[in-house]
Amino acid sequence: MRDEVHGLANFYATPAGLVTARLLRDRLRALWPALPGQAVLGLGYASPFLRLWKAEAHRCIALVPEHFPRWRWPRGAASCTAAGPEDALPFPDLTFDRILLVHGLEHAENSRRLLREAWRVLKDDGRLLVVAPNRLGLWAHLERTPFGHGHPYSALQLEALLQRQMFRVAQRDAALFVPPFRNRLLLRGAGGWERLGSRLCPGFAGVTLMEAAKDFSELIPAGVRPARRRVVVAEAA
């Protein structure tokens, strides 16, 4: 991930950041209501959102780049935070039931390698949930928020990227219709902005959320080709 990513912990400690985290957690919980007994991996800066499932999941692990700020979990939580390269995940194949990728894809040095690594450590029936800044939304164009840094994606671009890395999109959602301003009046009405925006202009949300499953169709042979008949001409003895 690039070095321009900064201030994530500071942003989420502000009133605007607290509202942002709450809106994102609402959408994440709607997509994944419960994950009892499952192994969950968070990539990027997912630690503040993994607490949605820490009480019920078998294991929650957050992997962050070394220069990212660390999130301190409460004592006794079945979760931990590790640092390491996102394009060479230090986990065996087929380790996790769920992977949450937030504040990660848009800053990845090699997004294709990151997604292939996610594919590798995800179980065959597992799911990947990507949260990425929407290219058409206002949040991607203001650097005062974390979503204003890195490479934004339109919904079609994100879906195409996932498909190229052998993922099949299963669910789509969007969040952050409230303008990314610090006005307290706007923040108080954030819930109303979300309900109104999702109905009137769903394509202009601040972030796109996509859940994807492994796609094995490209690994399945299309069929056995019949052997070609070969004619061999040999000189008579």
Contacts in CASP RR format, 6 or more apart in sequence:
PFRMAT RR
TARGET T0000
AUTHOR 0000-0000-0000
METHOD contacts of the structure
MODEL  1
MRDEVHGLANFYATPAGLVTARLLRDRLRALWPALPGQAVLGLGYASPFL
RLWKAEAHRCIALVPEHFPRWRWPRGAASCTAAGPEDALPFPDLTFDRIL
LVHGLEHAENSRRLLREAWRVLKDDGRLLVVAPNRLGLWAHLERTPFGHG
HPYSALQLEALLQRQMFRVAQRDAALFVPPFRNRLLLRGAGGWERLGSRL
CPGFAGVTLMEAAKDFSELIPAGVRPARRRVVVAEAA
1 44 0 8 1.000
1 65 0 8 1.000
1 68 0 8 1.000
1 86 0 8 1.000
1 104 0 8 1.000
1 107 0 8 1.000
1 108 0 8 1.000
1 109 0 8 1.000
2 107 0 8 1.000
2 109 0 8 1.000
2 150 0 8 1.000
3 67 0 8 1.000
4 107 0 8 1.000
4 149 0 8 1.000
4 150 0 8 1.000
5 65 0 8 1.000
5 67 0 8 1.000
5 68 0 8 1.000
5 103 0 8 1.000
5 107 0 8 1.000
5 146 0 8 1.000
5 149 0 8 1.000
5 150 0 8 1.000
7 69 0 8 1.000
7 146 0 8 1.000
8 45 0 8 1.000
8 68 0 8 1.000
8 69 0 8 1.000
8 103 0 8 1.000
8 146 0 8 1.000
9 69 0 8 1.000
9 71 0 8 1.000
11 17 0 8 1.000
11 20 0 8 1.000
11 145 0 8 1.000
11 146 0 8 1.000
12 18 0 8 1.000
12 20 0 8 1.000
12 21 0 8 1.000
12 48 0 8 1.000
14 182 0 8 1.000
15 182 0 8 1.000
15 184 0 8 1.000
15 187 0 8 1.000
16 145 0 8 1.000
16 180 0 8 1.000
16 181 0 8 1.000
16 182 0 8 1.000
16 187 0 8 1.000
19 178 0 8 1.000
19 187 0 8 1.000
19 190 0 8 1.000
20 145 0 8 1.000
20 176 0 8 1.000
21 48 0 8 1.000
21 49 0 8 1.000
22 190 0 8 1.000
23 175 0 8 1.000
23 176 0 8 1.000
23 178 0 8 1.000
23 190 0 8 1.000
23 191 0 8 1.000
23 194 0 8 1.000
24 49 0 8 1.000
24 102 0 8 1.000
24 131 0 8 1.000
24 175 0 8 1.000
24 176 0 8 1.000
24 207 0 8 1.000
25 49 0 8 1.000
25 52 0 8 1.000
26 175 0 8 1.000
26 194 0 8 1.000
27 173 0 8 1.000
27 174 0 8 1.000
27 175 0 8 1.000
27 209 0 8 1.000
28 49 0 8 1.000
28 52 0 8 1.000
28 100 0 8 1.000
28 129 0 8 1.000
28 131 0 8 1.000
28 209 0 8 1.000
29 52 0 8 1.000
30 173 0 8 1.000
31 129 0 8 1.000
31 171 0 8 1.000
31 173 0 8 1.000
31 209 0 8 1.000
31 211 0 8 1.000
32 52 0 8 1.000
32 53 0 8 1.000
32 98 0 8 1.000
32 127 0 8 1.000
32 129 0 8 1.000
32 211 0 8 1.000
34 53 0 8 1.000
34 56 0 8 1.000
35 53 0 8 1.000
35 56 0 8 1.000
35 57 0 8 1.000
35 97 0 8 1.000
35 98 0 8 1.000
36 56 0 8 1.000
36 57 0 8 1.000
37 56 0 8 1.000
37 57 0 8 1.000
37 58 0 8 1.000
38 53 0 8 1.000
38 57 0 8 1.000
38 58 0 8 1.000
38 97 0 8 1.000
38 98 0 8 1.000
39 57 0 8 1.000
39 58 0 8 1.000
39 59 0 8 1.000
39 61 0 8 1.000
39 95 0 8 1.000
39 96 0 8 1.000
39 97 0 8 1.000
39 98 0 8 1.000
40 50 0 8 1.000
40 53 0 8 1.000
40 57 0 8 1.000
40 59 0 8 1.000
40 60 0 8 1.000
40 61 0 8 1.000
40 96 0 8 1.000
40 97 0 8 1.000
40 98 0 8 1.000
40 99 0 8 1.000
40 100 0 8 1.000
41 61 0 8 1.000
41 62 0 8 1.000
41 63 0 8 1.000
41 91 0 8 1.000
41 95 0 8 1.000
41 96 0 8 1.000
41 98 0 8 1.000
41 99 0 8 1.000
41 100 0 8 1.000
41 121 0 8 1.000
42 50 0 8 1.000
42 60 0 8 1.000
42 61 0 8 1.000
42 62 0 8 1.000
42 63 0 8 1.000
42 99 0 8 1.000
42 100 0 8 1.000
42 101 0 8 1.000
42 102 0 8 1.000
43 62 0 8 1.000
43 63 0 8 1.000
43 86 0 8 1.000
43 99 0 8 1.000
43 100 0 8 1.000
43 101 0 8 1.000
43 102 0 8 1.000
43 104 0 8 1.000
43 114 0 8 1.000
43 118 0 8 1.000
44 62 0 8 1.000
44 63 0 8 1.000
44 64 0 8 1.000
44 65 0 8 1.000
44 68 0 8 1.000
44 86 0 8 1.000
44 101 0 8 1.000
44 102 0 8 1.000
44 103 0 8 1.000
44 104 0 8 1.000
44 107 0 8 1.000
45 64 0 8 1.000
45 68 0 8 1.000
45 69 0 8 1.000
45 102 0 8 1.000
45 103 0 8 1.000
45 104 0 8 1.000
45 146 0 8 1.000
46 62 0 8 1.000
46 100 0 8 1.000
46 101 0 8 1.000
46 102 0 8 1.000
46 103 0 8 1.000
47 62 0 8 1.000
47 64 0 8 1.000
47 70 0 8 1.000
47 71 0 8 1.000
47 73 0 8 1.000
47 79 0 8 1.000
47 81 0 8 1.000
48 71 0 8 1.000
49 100 0 8 1.000
49 102 0 8 1.000
50 60 0 8 1.000
50 62 0 8 1.000
50 79 0 8 1.000
50 100 0 8 1.000
51 73 0 8 1.000
51 77 0 8 1.000
51 79 0 8 1.000
53 60 0 8 1.000
53 98 0 8 1.000
54 60 0 8 1.000
54 73 0 8 1.000
54 77 0 8 1.000
54 78 0 8 1.000
54 79 0 8 1.000
57 78 0 8 1.000
58 78 0 8 1.000
59 78 0 8 1.000
59 79 0 8 1.000
60 77 0 8 1.000
60 78 0 8 1.000
60 79 0 8 1.000
60 80 0 8 1.000
61 79 0 8 1.000
61 80 0 8 1.000
61 81 0 8 1.000
61 82 0 8 1.000
62 71 0 8 1.000
62 79 0 8 1.000
62 80 0 8 1.000
62 81 0 8 1.000
62 82 0 8 1.000
63 81 0 8 1.000
63 82 0 8 1.000
63 83 0 8 1.000
63 84 0 8 1.000
63 86 0 8 1.000
63 89 0 8 1.000
63 90 0 8 1.000
64 70 0 8 1.000
64 81 0 8 1.000
64 82 0 8 1.000
64 83 0 8 1.000
64 84 0 8 1.000
65 83 0 8 1.000
65 84 0 8 1.000
65 85 0 8 1.000
65 86 0 8 1.000
66 83 0 8 1.000
66 84 0 8 1.000
68 83 0 8 1.000
70 81 0 8 1.000
70 83 0 8 1.000
71 81 0 8 1.000
73 79 0 8 1.000
73 80 0 8 1.000
73 81 0 8 1.000
82 90 0 8 1.000
84 90 0 8 1.000
86 104 0 8 1.000
86 108 0 8 1.000
86 114 0 8 1.000
86 117 0 8 1.000
87 108 0 8 1.000
87 109 0 8 1.000
87 110 0 8 1.000
87 113 0 8 1.000
87 114 0 8 1.000
87 117 0 8 1.000
88 117 0 8 1.000
89 117 0 8 1.000
89 118 0 8 1.000
89 120 0 8 1.000
89 121 0 8 1.000
91 121 0 8 1.000
92 121 0 8 1.000
93 120 0 8 1.000
93 121 0 8 1.000
94 121 0 8 1.000
94 122 0 8 1.000
94 123 0 8 1.000
94 124 0 8 1.000
95 121 0 8 1.000
95 122 0 8 1.000
95 123 0 8 1.000
96 121 0 8 1.000
96 122 0 8 1.000
96 123 0 8 1.000
96 126 0 8 1.000
97 123 0 8 1.000
97 125 0 8 1.000
97 126 0 8 1.000
97 127 0 8 1.000
98 126 0 8 1.000
98 127 0 8 1.000
98 128 0 8 1.000
98 129 0 8 1.000
99 118 0 8 1.000
99 121 0 8 1.000
99 122 0 8 1.000
99 127 0 8 1.000
99 128 0 8 1.000
99 129 0 8 1.000
100 129 0 8 1.000
100 131 0 8 1.000
101 114 0 8 1.000
101 118 0 8 1.000
101 128 0 8 1.000
101 129 0 8 1.000
101 130 0 8 1.000
101 131 0 8 1.000
102 130 0 8 1.000
102 131 0 8 1.000
103 131 0 8 1.000
103 146 0 8 1.000
104 114 0 8 1.000
105 111 0 8 1.000
105 114 0 8 1.000
105 115 0 8 1.000
105 130 0 8 1.000
105 132 0 8 1.000
105 153 0 8 1.000
106 132 0 8 1.000
106 133 0 8 1.000
106 147 0 8 1.000
106 149 0 8 1.000
106 150 0 8 1.000
106 151 0 8 1.000
106 152 0 8 1.000
106 153 0 8 1.000
107 149 0 8 1.000
107 150 0 8 1.000
107 151 0 8 1.000
108 114 0 8 1.000
111 151 0 8 1.000
111 161 0 8 1.000
112 161 0 8 1.000
112 164 0 8 1.000
112 165 0 8 1.000
115 128 0 8 1.000
115 161 0 8 1.000
115 162 0 8 1.000
115 165 0 8 1.000
115 167 0 8 1.000
116 165 0 8 1.000
116 166 0 8 1.000
118 128 0 8 1.000
119 128 0 8 1.000
119 165 0 8 1.000
119 166 0 8 1.000
119 167 0 8 1.000
119 214 0 8 1.000
122 128 0 8 1.000
122 214 0 8 1.000
124 214 0 8 1.000
124 216 0 8 1.000
125 213 0 8 1.000
125 214 0 8 1.000
126 213 0 8 1.000
126 214 0 8 1.000
127 170 0 8 1.000
127 211 0 8 1.000
127 212 0 8 1.000
127 213 0 8 1.000
128 162 0 8 1.000
128 167 0 8 1.000
128 211 0 8 1.000
128 212 0 8 1.000
128 213 0 8 1.000
129 209 0 8 1.000
129 210 0 8 1.000
129 211 0 8 1.000
129 212 0 8 1.000
130 158 0 8 1.000
130 162 0 8 1.000
130 208 0 8 1.000
130 209 0 8 1.000
130 210 0 8 1.000
130 211 0 8 1.000
130 212 0 8 1.000
131 207 0 8 1.000
131 208 0 8 1.000
131 209 0 8 1.000
132 152 0 8 1.000
132 153 0 8 1.000
132 158 0 8 1.000
132 207 0 8 1.000
132 208 0 8 1.000
132 210 0 8 1.000
133 139 0 8 1.000
133 140 0 8 1.000
133 147 0 8 1.000
133 148 0 8 1.000
133 150 0 8 1.000
133 152 0 8 1.000
133 153 0 8 1.000
133 206 0 8 1.000
133 207 0 8 1.000
133 208 0 8 1.000
134 140 0 8 1.000
134 152 0 8 1.000
134 153 0 8 1.000
134 154 0 8 1.000
134 155 0 8 1.000
134 174 0 8 1.000
134 203 0 8 1.000
134 204 0 8 1.000
134 205 0 8 1.000
134 206 0 8 1.000
134 207 0 8 1.000
134 208 0 8 1.000
135 152 0 8 1.000
135 153 0 8 1.000
135 154 0 8 1.000
135 157 0 8 1.000
136 154 0 8 1.000
136 203 0 8 1.000
136 204 0 8 1.000
137 152 0 8 1.000
137 203 0 8 1.000
137 204 0 8 1.000
137 205 0 8 1.000
137 206 0 8 1.000
138 179 0 8 1.000
138 180 0 8 1.000
138 204 0 8 1.000
138 206 0 8 1.000
139 145 0 8 1.000
139 147 0 8 1.000
139 148 0 8 1.000
139 176 0 8 1.000
139 180 0 8 1.000
139 206 0 8 1.000
139 207 0 8 1.000
140 147 0 8 1.000
140 148 0 8 1.000
140 152 0 8 1.000
140 206 0 8 1.000
141 148 0 8 1.000
142 148 0 8 1.000
142 180 0 8 1.000
143 149 0 8 1.000
144 180 0 8 1.000
145 180 0 8 1.000
147 176 0 8 1.000
147 180 0 8 1.000
147 206 0 8 1.000
147 207 0 8 1.000
153 161 0 8 1.000
153 208 0 8 1.000
154 208 0 8 1.000
155 172 0 8 1.000
155 203 0 8 1.000
155 208 0 8 1.000
155 210 0 8 1.000
158 208 0 8 1.000
158 210 0 8 1.000
159 169 0 8 1.000
159 172 0 8 1.000
159 210 0 8 1.000
162 168 0 8 1.000
162 169 0 8 1.000
162 210 0 8 1.000
162 212 0 8 1.000
163 169 0 8 1.000
163 215 0 8 1.000
166 214 0 8 1.000
166 215 0 8 1.000
166 216 0 8 1.000
166 218 0 8 1.000
166 219 0 8 1.000
167 212 0 8 1.000
167 213 0 8 1.000
167 214 0 8 1.000
167 215 0 8 1.000
168 212 0 8 1.000
168 213 0 8 1.000
168 214 0 8 1.000
168 215 0 8 1.000
168 217 0 8 1.000
169 210 0 8 1.000
169 211 0 8 1.000
169 212 0 8 1.000
170 211 0 8 1.000
170 212 0 8 1.000
170 213 0 8 1.000
171 209 0 8 1.000
171 210 0 8 1.000
171 211 0 8 1.000
172 208 0 8 1.000
172 209 0 8 1.000
172 210 0 8 1.000
172 211 0 8 1.000
173 208 0 8 1.000
173 209 0 8 1.000
173 210 0 8 1.000
174 198 0 8 1.000
174 202 0 8 1.000
174 203 0 8 1.000
174 205 0 8 1.000
174 206 0 8 1.000
174 207 0 8 1.000
174 208 0 8 1.000
174 209 0 8 1.000
175 194 0 8 1.000
175 205 0 8 1.000
175 206 0 8 1.000
175 207 0 8 1.000
175 209 0 8 1.000
176 194 0 8 1.000
176 205 0 8 1.000
176 206 0 8 1.000
176 207 0 8 1.000
177 193 0 8 1.000
177 194 0 8 1.000
177 196 0 8 1.000
177 197 0 8 1.000
177 198 0 8 1.000
177 201 0 8 1.000
177 204 0 8 1.000
177 205 0 8 1.000
177 206 0 8 1.000
178 186 0 8 1.000
178 187 0 8 1.000
178 189 0 8 1.000
178 190 0 8 1.000
178 191 0 8 1.000
178 193 0 8 1.000
178 194 0 8 1.000
179 186 0 8 1.000
179 193 0 8 1.000
180 206 0 8 1.000
186 193 0 8 1.000
197 204 0 8 1.000
197 205 0 8 1.000
198 205 0 8 1.000
END
